[in-house]
């Protein structure tokens, strides 16, 4: 997390520098803040230095008591988080705590949530995005927390980042200054505070009801490619263009499940898919034709087309040449140390699948070693092998 000196705003910060389960930390580019109308001249000068490609305002119509300072700016978009029609069906008595409000909000506002995330996904990955509501605490907090979860930020770190809003906004002092009894002030605090258990409860709701943040965003209507780009926004933005599978180990032995699921996901992500094998072409294409899989791949490169076999990189270099791609934009999926070495020598990122015959400790040269076909989605694996 990086503090921003935006004079007038109390809750402005970039979510950079948070650890992720894919290795490394989140990068700069998502800025969360309270309403920008509070900025003074120095604050506006600091804001404009960011050169945001999108300023996403999540406030509702009733909150727009004055024009936004950026009205007319092509970067400014107001997409209310709350669907006013769906909100009419809300029963406040059923949502006594803030975590209940969050859960209900995630359930009933999916059309608006789709629009908000789609707007972010459309922005080039190297261009900053600013997200705000009124206080930068609840709607902004939910939106950012789902992005952080998507990028692999641990739950306790998400909760700690979310909880910072309480101090920055001076909420404890505001609660203490309320008239009434201690019990009344405590009741107000349940709705005003940014408690870690509130955001963790919302994330748990996403897991339990929808099967995780990816499934939730897909339920909202986002495509696999859009969801992947949202995750990349907080990670190193390498937009891979192809996935190339080994043949002998992965397609004819035990890990066809991974190839089938990742090949389908690669299509959803807009990636080209190929095979690079040291085996003869007649054997490779013959097997693919027998199982009806030949048409699933954009290219098949085989050992009889090159002078040397893996660990020599020739077969991968030929595949890259036919894809017209540099190695850094393609990922190889292998299950042998020789294959990993060949792909790495061709400049590719590598994912290795351990098997009973090829233990994980022999595949340490890979950027990522998996021990099961369902351990990670392809999108998550691409996050993990990004530099």
DRENDO-1510 file (C-alpha; in Angstrom, 1 decimal, always signed):
<recs>
REC; n; res; u; v; w
REC; 1; UNK; +0.0; +0.0; +0.0 .
REC; 2; UNK; +1.3; +3.4; -0.9 .
REC; 3; UNK; +0.0; +6.6; +0.7 .
REC; 4; UNK; -0.9; +9.4; -1.7 .
REC; 5; UNK; -0.5; +13.1; -0.7 .
REC; 6; UNK; -3.7; +14.3; -2.2 .
REC; 7; UNK; -4.5; +17.3; +0.0 .
REC; 8; UNK; -8.2; +17.3; +0.9 .
REC; 9; UNK; -8.8; +13.6; +0.5 .
REC; 10; UNK; -8.4; +11.5; +3.6 .
REC; 11; UNK; -8.4; +8.0; +2.2 .
REC; 12; UNK; -6.3; +8.1; -1.0 .
REC; 13; UNK; -3.9; +5.3; -1.4 .
REC; 14; UNK; -2.5; +3.0; -4.1 .
REC; 15; UNK; -2.8; -0.7; -3.4 .
REC; 16; UNK; +0.7; -1.4; -4.6 .
REC; 17; UNK; +3.2; -3.5; -2.5 .
REC; 18; UNK; +0.9; -6.1; -1.1 .
REC; 19; UNK; +2.1; -9.8; -1.1 .
REC; 20; UNK; +0.4; -12.3; -3.4 .
REC; 21; UNK; +0.3; -16.1; -3.3 .
REC; 22; UNK; +1.7; -16.1; -6.8 .
REC; 23; UNK; +5.0; -14.5; -5.6 .
REC; 24; UNK; +6.0; -10.9; -5.5 .
REC; 25; UNK; +3.8; -8.0; -4.6 .
REC; 26; UNK; +0.9; -6.1; -6.2 .
REC; 27; UNK; +2.0; -3.3; -8.5 .
REC; 28; UNK; +0.9; +0.3; -8.7 .
REC; 29; UNK; -2.1; +1.3; -10.7 .
REC; 30; UNK; -5.3; +0.9; -8.7 .
REC; 31; UNK; -5.9; +4.0; -6.5 .
REC; 32; UNK; -8.7; +4.0; -4.0 .
REC; 33; UNK; -9.9; +7.2; -2.5 .
REC; 34; UNK; -12.8; +9.1; -1.0 .
REC; 35; UNK; -14.7; +11.7; -3.1 .
REC; 36; UNK; -12.4; +14.0; -5.2 .
REC; 37; UNK; -14.5; +17.1; -4.6 .
REC; 38; UNK; -12.6; +17.6; -1.4 .
REC; 39; UNK; -9.2; +18.2; -3.1 .
REC; 40; UNK; -7.6; +21.6; -2.9 .
REC; 41; UNK; -5.3; +23.0; -5.5 .
REC; 42; UNK; -2.3; +21.1; -4.3 .
REC; 43; UNK; -4.4; +17.9; -4.2 .
REC; 44; UNK; -5.5; +18.4; -7.7 .
REC; 45; UNK; -1.9; +19.0; -8.9 .
REC; 46; UNK; -0.9; +15.7; -7.3 .
REC; 47; UNK; -4.0; +13.9; -8.8 .
REC; 48; UNK; -3.2; +15.1; -12.3 .
REC; 49; UNK; +0.4; +13.8; -12.0 .
REC; 50; UNK; -1.1; +10.3; -11.9 .
REC; 51; UNK; -2.5; +10.6; -15.4 .
REC; 52; UNK; -5.4; +8.2; -14.7 .
REC; 53; UNK; -7.1; +6.6; -17.7 .
REC; 54; UNK; -10.2; +6.0; -15.7 .
REC; 55; UNK; -11.8; +7.8; -12.8 .
REC; 56; UNK; -14.6; +5.5; -11.6 .
REC; 57; UNK; -17.2; +7.1; -9.4 .
REC; 58; UNK; -19.4; +4.6; -7.7 .
REC; 59; UNK; -21.8; +7.0; -6.1 .
REC; 60; UNK; -25.6; +6.9; -6.6 .
REC; 61; UNK; -27.8; +9.6; -8.2 .
REC; 62; UNK; -29.0; +10.9; -4.8 .
REC; 63; UNK; -25.4; +11.7; -3.7 .
REC; 64; UNK; -24.7; +14.0; -6.7 .
REC; 65; UNK; -25.6; +17.2; -5.0 .
REC; 66; UNK; -23.1; +19.0; -7.1 .
REC; 67; UNK; -21.4; +18.3; -10.5 .
REC; 68; UNK; -18.3; +16.2; -10.3 .
REC; 69; UNK; -15.1; +18.3; -10.7 .
REC; 70; UNK; -14.1; +16.0; -13.7 .
REC; 71; UNK; -17.5; +16.2; -15.5 .
REC; 72; UNK; -16.6; +16.3; -19.2 .
REC; 73; UNK; -13.2; +14.7; -18.8 .
REC; 74; UNK; -13.1; +11.6; -21.0 .
REC; 75; UNK; -11.4; +9.7; -18.1 .
REC; 76; UNK; -14.4; +10.2; -15.8 .
REC; 77; UNK; -17.2; +7.7; -15.6 .
REC; 78; UNK; -19.9; +7.4; -13.0 .
REC; 79; UNK; -21.2; +3.9; -12.6 .
REC; 80; UNK; -23.3; +3.6; -9.5 .
REC; 81; UNK; -22.5; +0.5; -7.5 .
REC; 82; UNK; -26.1; +0.3; -6.2 .
REC; 83; UNK; -28.8; -0.7; -8.6 .
REC; 84; UNK; -31.7; +1.5; -7.6 .
REC; 85; UNK; -34.4; -0.9; -8.8 .
REC; 86; UNK; -32.8; -3.9; -7.0 .
REC; 87; UNK; -32.3; -1.7; -3.9 .
REC; 88; UNK; -36.0; -1.1; -3.6 .
REC; 89; UNK; -36.3; -4.8; -2.7 .
REC; 90; UNK; -33.8; -4.5; +0.1 .
REC; 91; UNK; -35.1; -5.3; +3.6 .
REC; 92; UNK; -32.9; -3.3; +6.1 .
REC; 93; UNK; -34.1; -5.5; +8.9 .
REC; 94; UNK; -32.5; -8.5; +7.2 .
REC; 95; UNK; -29.1; -6.7; +7.1 .
REC; 96; UNK; -28.4; -5.5; +10.6 .
REC; 97; UNK; -24.6; -5.6; +10.3 .
REC; 98; UNK; -22.3; -4.1; +7.6 .
REC; 99; UNK; -21.3; -7.6; +6.6 .
REC; 100; UNK; -24.9; -8.4; +5.9 .
REC; 101; UNK; -25.2; -5.2; +3.8 .
REC; 102; UNK; -22.1; -6.2; +1.8 .
REC; 103; UNK; -23.4; -9.7; +1.2 .
REC; 104; UNK; -26.7; -8.3; +0.0 .
REC; 105; UNK; -25.0; -5.8; -2.2 .
REC; 106; UNK; -22.9; -8.4; -3.9 .
REC; 107; UNK; -26.1; -10.5; -4.6 .
REC; 108; UNK; -28.4; -7.8; -5.9 .
REC; 109; UNK; -26.2; -5.3; -7.7 .
REC; 110; UNK; -24.5; -7.6; -10.1 .
REC; 111; UNK; -25.5; -5.7; -13.2 .
REC; 112; UNK; -23.9; -2.6; -11.9 .
REC; 113; UNK; -20.9; -4.5; -10.6 .
REC; 114; UNK; -20.4; -5.9; -14.1 .
REC; 115; UNK; -20.3; -2.4; -15.6 .
REC; 116; UNK; -17.8; -1.2; -13.0 .
REC; 117; UNK; -15.3; -4.1; -13.5 .
REC; 118; UNK; -15.8; -4.0; -17.3 .
REC; 119; UNK; -14.8; -0.4; -17.3 .
REC; 120; UNK; -11.6; -1.2; -15.4 .
REC; 121; UNK; -10.9; -4.2; -17.7 .
REC; 122; UNK; -11.0; -1.9; -20.8 .
REC; 123; UNK; -8.2; +0.4; -19.5 .
REC; 124; UNK; -4.7; -0.4; -20.8 .
REC; 125; UNK; -2.8; -2.3; -18.1 .
REC; 126; UNK; -0.1; +0.3; -17.8 .
REC; 127; UNK; -2.5; +3.2; -17.3 .
REC; 128; UNK; -3.7; +3.9; -13.7 .
REC; 129; UNK; -7.3; +3.7; -12.5 .
REC; 130; UNK; -8.8; +5.7; -9.7 .
REC; 131; UNK; -11.9; +4.4; -7.9 .
REC; 132; UNK; -13.9; +6.3; -5.4 .
REC; 133; UNK; -17.3; +6.6; -3.8 .
REC; 134; UNK; -18.1; +9.0; -1.0 .
REC; 135; UNK; -15.8; +7.8; +1.7 .
REC; 136; UNK; -13.8; +5.3; -0.2 .
REC; 137; UNK; -14.6; +2.7; +2.4 .
REC; 138; UNK; -17.6; +0.5; +1.6 .
REC; 139; UNK; -18.3; +0.3; -2.2 .
REC; 140; UNK; -14.8; +1.1; -3.1 .
REC; 141; UNK; -13.6; -1.3; -0.4 .
REC; 142; UNK; -15.6; -4.1; -1.8 .
REC; 143; UNK; -14.5; -3.5; -5.4 .
REC; 144; UNK; -10.9; -3.3; -4.4 .
REC; 145; UNK; -11.1; -6.3; -2.1 .
REC; 146; UNK; -12.4; -8.5; -5.0 .
REC; 147; UNK; -9.6; -7.3; -7.2 .
REC; 148; UNK; -7.1; -8.1; -4.5 .
REC; 149; UNK; -8.5; -11.6; -4.0 .
REC; 150; UNK; -8.4; -12.1; -7.7 .
REC; 151; UNK; -4.7; -11.2; -7.7 .
REC; 152; UNK; -3.9; -13.6; -4.9 .
REC; 153; UNK; -3.5; -11.2; -2.0 .
REC; 154; UNK; -4.0; -13.2; +1.2 .
REC; 155; UNK; -7.2; -12.6; +3.1 .
REC; 156; UNK; -5.5; -11.2; +6.2 .
REC; 157; UNK; -3.7; -8.6; +4.1 .
REC; 158; UNK; -6.9; -7.6; +2.3 .
REC; 159; UNK; -8.6; -7.2; +5.7 .
REC; 160; UNK; -5.7; -5.0; +7.0 .
REC; 161; UNK; -5.8; -2.8; +3.9 .
REC; 162; UNK; -9.6; -2.5; +4.2 .
REC; 163; UNK; -9.4; -1.6; +7.9 .
REC; 164; UNK; -7.1; +1.3; +7.2 .
REC; 165; UNK; -10.0; +3.4; +6.1 .
REC; 166; UNK; -11.4; +3.5; +9.6 .
REC; 167; UNK; -8.3; +5.4; +10.9 .
REC; 168; UNK; -7.9; +7.6; +7.9 .
REC; 169; UNK; -11.4; +8.8; +8.0 .
REC; 170; UNK; -11.3; +9.5; +11.7 .
REC; 171; UNK; -14.2; +7.2; +12.4 .
REC; 172; UNK; -13.3; +6.3; +16.0 .
REC; 173; UNK; -13.3; +10.0; +16.9 .
REC; 174; UNK; -16.5; +10.6; +15.0 .
REC; 175; UNK; -18.2; +7.8; +16.9 .
REC; 176; UNK; -16.9; +9.1; +20.2 .
REC; 177; UNK; -18.4; +12.5; +19.4 .
REC; 178; UNK; -21.9; +11.2; +18.8 .
REC; 179; UNK; -24.5; +12.2; +21.3 .
REC; 180; UNK; -26.3; +9.4; +23.2 .
REC; 181; UNK; -25.3; +6.4; +25.2 .
REC; 182; UNK; -22.3; +4.1; +24.9 .
REC; 183; UNK; -24.7; +1.4; +23.6 .
REC; 184; UNK; -26.0; +3.8; +20.9 .
REC; 185; UNK; -22.4; +4.8; +19.9 .
REC; 186; UNK; -21.4; +1.1; +19.8 .
REC; 187; UNK; -24.4; +0.4; +17.5 .
REC; 188; UNK; -23.4; +3.2; +15.2 .
REC; 189; UNK; -19.9; +1.8; +15.1 .
REC; 190; UNK; -21.1; -1.5; +13.7 .
REC; 191; UNK; -22.1; +0.3; +10.6 .
REC; 192; UNK; -19.4; +3.0; +10.4 .
REC; 193; UNK; -16.3; +1.0; +11.2 .
REC; 194; UNK; -14.1; -0.9; +8.8 .
REC; 195; UNK; -13.7; -4.1; +10.7 .
REC; 196; UNK; -11.5; -6.9; +9.2 .
REC; 197; UNK; -14.3; -9.4; +9.9 .
REC; 198; UNK; -16.6; -7.4; +7.7 .
REC; 199; UNK; -14.6; -7.7; +4.5 .
REC; 200; UNK; -13.6; -11.3; +5.3 .
REC; 201; UNK; -17.3; -12.1; +5.7 .
REC; 202; UNK; -18.0; -10.7; +2.3 .
REC; 203; UNK; -15.2; -12.7; +0.7 .
REC; 204; UNK; -16.4; -15.8; +2.5 .
REC; 205; UNK; -19.9; -15.2; +1.1 .
REC; 206; UNK; -18.4; -15.0; -2.4 .
REC; 207; UNK; -16.6; -18.3; -1.8 .
REC; 208; UNK; -19.5; -20.1; -0.3 .
REC; 209; UNK; -22.3; -18.9; -2.5 .
REC; 210; UNK; -20.5; -18.5; -5.8 .
REC; 211; UNK; -17.4; -20.7; -5.7 .
REC; 212; UNK; -14.9; -17.9; -5.5 .
REC; 213; UNK; -14.2; -14.5; -7.0 .
REC; 214; UNK; -13.6; -15.8; -10.5 .
REC; 215; UNK; -16.9; -17.6; -10.5 .
REC; 216; UNK; -18.6; -14.6; -9.0 .
REC; 217; UNK; -17.3; -12.2; -11.6 .
REC; 218; UNK; -18.3; -14.7; -14.3 .
REC; 219; UNK; -21.8; -14.8; -12.8 .
REC; 220; UNK; -21.9; -11.0; -13.1 .
REC; 221; UNK; -21.3; -11.4; -16.8 .
REC; 222; UNK; -17.6; -10.8; -17.2 .
REC; 223; UNK; -15.7; -13.0; -19.8 .
REC; 224; UNK; -12.7; -15.2; -18.8 .
REC; 225; UNK; -10.5; -12.7; -20.7 .
REC; 226; UNK; -11.9; -9.7; -18.8 .
REC; 227; UNK; -11.4; -11.5; -15.5 .
REC; 228; UNK; -7.9; -12.4; -16.4 .
REC; 229; UNK; -7.1; -8.8; -17.3 .
REC; 230; UNK; -8.5; -7.6; -14.0 .
REC; 231; UNK; -6.1; -9.9; -12.1 .
REC; 232; UNK; -3.2; -8.6; -14.3 .
REC; 233; UNK; -4.0; -5.1; -13.3 .
REC; 234; UNK; -2.5; -5.7; -9.9 .
REC; 235; UNK; +0.3; -8.0; -11.1 .
REC; 236; UNK; +3.1; -7.8; -13.6 .
REC; 237; UNK; +1.2; -7.1; -16.8 .
REC; 238; UNK; +2.5; -9.7; -19.2 .
REC; 239; UNK; -0.2; -10.5; -21.7 .
REC; 240; UNK; +0.8; -13.9; -23.0 .
REC; 241; UNK; -0.4; -14.8; -26.4 .
REC; 242; UNK; +0.1; -18.6; -26.6 .
REC; 243; UNK; +0.4; -21.8; -24.6 .
REC; 244; UNK; +2.5; -24.6; -26.0 .
REC; 245; UNK; +2.1; -28.1; -24.5 .
REC; 246; UNK; +4.5; -31.0; -24.5 .
REC; 247; UNK; +2.9; -34.0; -26.1 .
REC; 248; UNK; +4.4; -37.3; -24.8 .
REC; 249; UNK; +4.0; -36.8; -21.1 .
REC; 250; UNK; +1.0; -34.5; -20.9 .
REC; 251; UNK; -1.3; -35.7; -23.7 .
REC; 252; UNK; -0.9; -39.5; -23.7 .
REC; 253; UNK; -0.1; -40.2; -20.1 .
REC; 254; UNK; -1.9; -39.2; -16.9 .
REC; 255; UNK; -2.4; -35.4; -17.1 .
REC; 256; UNK; -4.8; -35.1; -20.1 .
REC; 257; UNK; -7.3; -33.5; -17.7 .
REC; 258; UNK; -5.0; -30.5; -17.3 .
REC; 259; UNK; -4.5; -30.2; -21.1 .
REC; 260; UNK; -8.2; -30.4; -21.8 .
REC; 261; UNK; -9.2; -27.8; -19.2 .
REC; 262; UNK; -6.3; -25.4; -20.0 .
REC; 263; UNK; -6.8; -25.7; -23.7 .
REC; 264; UNK; -10.4; -24.7; -23.3 .
REC; 265; UNK; -9.5; -21.9; -21.0 .
REC; 266; UNK; -6.8; -20.7; -23.3 .
REC; 267; UNK; -9.5; -20.3; -26.0 .
REC; 268; UNK; -11.6; -18.3; -23.6 .
REC; 269; UNK; -8.6; -16.1; -22.8 .
REC; 270; UNK; -7.9; -15.5; -26.5 .
REC; 271; UNK; -4.6; -17.4; -26.5 .
REC; 272; UNK; -3.3; -19.6; -29.3 .
REC; 273; UNK; -2.6; -23.2; -28.4 .
REC; 274; UNK; +0.1; -25.5; -29.8 .
REC; 275; UNK; +2.1; -28.7; -29.3 .
REC; 276; UNK; +5.9; -29.0; -29.3 .
REC; 277; UNK; +7.0; -32.6; -29.2 .
REC; 278; UNK; +10.2; -34.5; -29.8 .
REC; 279; UNK; +8.2; -37.4; -31.1 .
REC; 280; UNK; +7.7; -38.1; -34.9 .
REC; 281; UNK; +4.9; -36.2; -36.6 .
REC; 282; UNK; +3.1; -39.3; -37.7 .
REC; 283; UNK; +2.8; -40.5; -34.1 .
REC; 284; UNK; +1.7; -37.2; -32.7 .
REC; 285; UNK; -0.9; -36.3; -35.3 .
REC; 286; UNK; -2.1; -39.9; -35.5 .
REC; 287; UNK; -2.9; -40.0; -31.9 .
REC; 288; UNK; -4.6; -36.6; -32.0 .
REC; 289; UNK; -6.7; -37.7; -34.9 .
REC; 290; UNK; -7.7; -40.9; -33.1 .
REC; 291; UNK; -9.0; -39.0; -30.1 .
REC; 292; UNK; -10.6; -36.2; -32.2 .
REC; 293; UNK; -8.2; -33.5; -30.8 .
REC; 294; UNK; -6.1; -32.4; -33.8 .
REC; 295; UNK; -8.3; -29.5; -34.6 .
REC; 296; UNK; -8.0; -28.1; -31.0 .
REC; 297; UNK; -4.5; -26.9; -31.7 .
REC; 298; UNK; -3.3; -24.0; -33.8 .
REC; 299; UNK; +0.0; -25.7; -34.6 .
REC; 300; UNK; +1.9; -28.9; -34.0 .
REC; 301; UNK; +5.7; -29.0; -34.1 .
REC; 302; UNK; +7.4; -32.4; -33.9 .
REC; 303; UNK; +10.9; -33.9; -33.6 .
REC; 304; UNK; +11.3; -34.8; -37.2 .
REC; 305; UNK; +11.2; -31.2; -38.2 .
REC; 306; UNK; +14.3; -30.2; -36.2 .
REC; 307; UNK; +17.9; -31.4; -36.0 .
REC; 308; UNK; +18.1; -31.8; -32.2 .
REC; 309; UNK; +15.6; -32.8; -29.5 .
REC; 310; UNK; +14.9; -31.5; -26.0 .
REC; 311; UNK; +16.7; -30.2; -24.0 .
REC; 312; UNK; +17.8; -28.5; -27.1 .
REC; 313; UNK; +15.4; -25.6; -27.7 .
REC; 314; UNK; +15.0; -26.2; -31.4 .
REC; 315; UNK; +11.4; -27.5; -31.3 .
REC; 316; UNK; +10.3; -24.6; -29.2 .
REC; 317; UNK; +12.1; -22.1; -31.4 .
REC; 318; UNK; +10.4; -23.5; -34.4 .
REC; 319; UNK; +7.0; -23.3; -32.7 .
REC; 320; UNK; +7.7; -19.6; -31.7 .
REC; 321; UNK; +8.7; -18.9; -35.3 .
REC; 322; UNK; +5.4; -20.3; -36.6 .
REC; 323; UNK; +3.5; -18.4; -34.0 .
REC; 324; UNK; +5.5; -15.2; -34.9 .
REC; 325; UNK; +6.1; -14.6; -31.2 .
REC; 326; UNK; +9.1; -13.9; -29.0 .
REC; 327; UNK; +9.6; -16.4; -26.2 .
REC; 328; UNK; +8.5; -14.0; -23.5 .
REC; 329; UNK; +4.9; -14.0; -24.8 .
REC; 330; UNK; +4.4; -17.7; -24.7 .
REC; 331; UNK; +4.2; -20.3; -21.9 .
REC; 332; UNK; +5.3; -23.9; -22.2 .
REC; 333; UNK; +3.6; -26.7; -20.3 .
REC; 334; UNK; +6.0; -29.6; -19.6 .
REC; 335; UNK; +6.5; -32.6; -17.4 .
REC; 336; UNK; +10.2; -33.3; -17.8 .
REC; 337; UNK; +13.4; -31.5; -16.8 .
REC; 338; UNK; +14.6; -31.8; -20.4 .
REC; 339; UNK; +11.4; -30.1; -21.7 .
REC; 340; UNK; +11.6; -27.4; -19.1 .
REC; 341; UNK; +15.2; -26.7; -20.1 .
REC; 342; UNK; +14.3; -26.6; -23.8 .
REC; 343; UNK; +11.5; -24.1; -23.3 .
REC; 344; UNK; +13.6; -21.9; -21.0 .
REC; 345; UNK; +16.4; -21.8; -23.5 .
REC; 346; UNK; +13.9; -20.6; -26.1 .
REC; 347; UNK; +13.1; -17.7; -23.8 .
REC; 348; UNK; +9.7; -19.0; -22.7 .
REC; 349; UNK; +8.1; -19.1; -19.3 .
REC; 350; UNK; +7.4; -22.6; -18.1 .
REC; 351; UNK; +4.8; -24.5; -16.1 .
REC; 352; UNK; +5.7; -28.1; -15.1 .
REC; 353; UNK; +3.4; -30.9; -14.1 .
REC; 354; UNK; +4.9; -33.4; -11.7 .
REC; 355; UNK; +3.9; -37.0; -12.1 .
REC; 356; UNK; +4.6; -40.2; -10.2 .
REC; 357; UNK; +7.5; -40.9; -12.6 .
REC; 358; UNK; +8.8; -37.3; -12.6 .
REC; 359; UNK; +8.8; -35.9; -9.0 .
REC; 360; UNK; +8.5; -32.2; -8.4 .
REC; 361; UNK; +12.0; -31.8; -7.1 .
REC; 362; UNK; +13.4; -32.7; -10.6 .
REC; 363; UNK; +11.5; -29.8; -12.2 .
REC; 364; UNK; +12.9; -26.9; -10.2 .
REC; 365; UNK; +13.9; -25.1; -13.3 .
REC; 366; UNK; +10.3; -24.3; -14.1 .
REC; 367; UNK; +8.7; -21.1; -13.2 .
REC; 368; UNK; +5.8; -23.0; -11.6 .
REC; 369; UNK; +5.6; -26.7; -10.6 .
REC; 370; UNK; +2.1; -28.2; -10.2 .
REC; 371; UNK; +1.3; -31.5; -8.5 .
REC; 372; UNK; -2.3; -31.9; -9.7 .
REC; 373; UNK; -4.3; -31.1; -12.7 .
REC; 374; UNK; -6.8; -29.1; -10.8 .
REC; 375; UNK; -4.3; -27.2; -8.6 .
REC; 376; UNK; -4.6; -23.9; -10.5 .
REC; 377; UNK; -6.6; -22.6; -13.5 .
REC; 378; UNK; -4.5; -21.5; -16.5 .
REC; 379; UNK; -5.2; -17.9; -15.7 .
REC; 380; UNK; -3.7; -18.3; -12.2 .
REC; 381; UNK; -0.8; -20.2; -13.6 .
REC; 382; UNK; -0.1; -17.3; -16.0 .
REC; 383; UNK; -0.1; -15.0; -13.0 .
REC; 384; UNK; +2.4; -17.2; -11.2 .
REC; 385; UNK; +4.9; -17.4; -14.1 .
REC; 386; UNK; +4.8; -13.7; -15.0 .
REC; 387; UNK; +8.1; -12.0; -14.2 .
</recs>
